[in-house]
Structure formats: C-alpha cells, structure tokens
Amino acid sequence: MNPPMPEIIANGIATAAALPCTIEEFLVAQGLPPRSVVVEHNGAAVAPSEFARRPLAAGDRLEIVKIVAGG
C-alpha cells in the first residue's frame, strides 16, 4: 500500500501535491496558468516572478485568486 500523497491547503481545501515542487509547478499541475493568478503563500503575497523559485512543503497554505480581465 502506497503512503498518502502530501497535501497543500489550497483555498481551504486539502489538495494532493507531488512534493517537492514549487508554486509554479503546483499551479500547472492544477491546470492554472501561473500568469493568470495571484498567490498568497502561508499568509504572504508572492510576486509572480517568485513562483518558480518558491518551494512548497506539506501543510503549506495557498490562497489562489484568478485574475479576470474585462470591460
């Protein structure tokens, strides 16, 4: 029996994550283009330029908001 996959809390929902990974890798795995969202990691805003360098650990909390353009 395989151990359970580690989880990240994304928008309040426990979500399996292939750790180790970065915020960018997590977003892509969730089907979210990294440039289409704003992310808060453990309570701190993260610049999009940091997504590829910011590692995630089991139990980390992400708040992910989709950017919507329109007029």
Contacts in CASP RR format, 6 or more apart in sequence:
PFRMAT RR
TARGET T0000
AUTHOR 0000-0000-0000
METHOD contacts of the structure
MODEL  1
MNPPMPEIIANGIATAAALPCTIEEFLVAQGLPPRSVVVEHNGAAVAPSE
FARRPLAAGDRLEIVKIVAGG
4 16 0 8 1.000
5 16 0 8 1.000
5 17 0 8 1.000
5 18 0 8 1.000
6 16 0 8 1.000
6 17 0 8 1.000
6 19 0 8 1.000
6 58 0 8 1.000
6 59 0 8 1.000
7 14 0 8 1.000
7 15 0 8 1.000
7 16 0 8 1.000
7 17 0 8 1.000
7 58 0 8 1.000
7 59 0 8 1.000
8 14 0 8 1.000
8 15 0 8 1.000
8 17 0 8 1.000
8 26 0 8 1.000
8 56 0 8 1.000
8 58 0 8 1.000
8 59 0 8 1.000
8 60 0 8 1.000
8 61 0 8 1.000
8 62 0 8 1.000
9 15 0 8 1.000
9 59 0 8 1.000
9 60 0 8 1.000
9 61 0 8 1.000
9 62 0 8 1.000
10 26 0 8 1.000
10 30 0 8 1.000
10 61 0 8 1.000
10 62 0 8 1.000
10 64 0 8 1.000
11 62 0 8 1.000
11 63 0 8 1.000
11 64 0 8 1.000
12 61 0 8 1.000
15 30 0 8 1.000
17 26 0 8 1.000
17 29 0 8 1.000
17 56 0 8 1.000
17 58 0 8 1.000
18 25 0 8 1.000
18 29 0 8 1.000
19 56 0 8 1.000
19 57 0 8 1.000
19 58 0 8 1.000
20 55 0 8 1.000
20 56 0 8 1.000
20 57 0 8 1.000
21 29 0 8 1.000
21 55 0 8 1.000
21 56 0 8 1.000
22 51 0 8 1.000
22 52 0 8 1.000
22 53 0 8 1.000
22 54 0 8 1.000
22 55 0 8 1.000
22 56 0 8 1.000
23 34 0 8 1.000
23 39 0 8 1.000
23 41 0 8 1.000
23 46 0 8 1.000
23 50 0 8 1.000
23 51 0 8 1.000
23 52 0 8 1.000
23 54 0 8 1.000
23 56 0 8 1.000
23 62 0 8 1.000
24 34 0 8 1.000
24 51 0 8 1.000
24 52 0 8 1.000
26 56 0 8 1.000
26 62 0 8 1.000
27 33 0 8 1.000
27 34 0 8 1.000
27 37 0 8 1.000
27 39 0 8 1.000
27 51 0 8 1.000
27 64 0 8 1.000
28 34 0 8 1.000
32 64 0 8 1.000
32 66 0 8 1.000
34 48 0 8 1.000
34 51 0 8 1.000
34 52 0 8 1.000
35 48 0 8 1.000
36 66 0 8 1.000
36 67 0 8 1.000
37 64 0 8 1.000
37 65 0 8 1.000
37 66 0 8 1.000
37 67 0 8 1.000
38 45 0 8 1.000
38 64 0 8 1.000
38 65 0 8 1.000
38 67 0 8 1.000
39 45 0 8 1.000
39 46 0 8 1.000
39 51 0 8 1.000
39 62 0 8 1.000
39 63 0 8 1.000
39 64 0 8 1.000
39 65 0 8 1.000
40 46 0 8 1.000
40 62 0 8 1.000
40 63 0 8 1.000
41 54 0 8 1.000
41 56 0 8 1.000
41 60 0 8 1.000
41 61 0 8 1.000
41 62 0 8 1.000
42 60 0 8 1.000
42 61 0 8 1.000
43 61 0 8 1.000
43 63 0 8 1.000
46 54 0 8 1.000
56 62 0 8 1.000
END
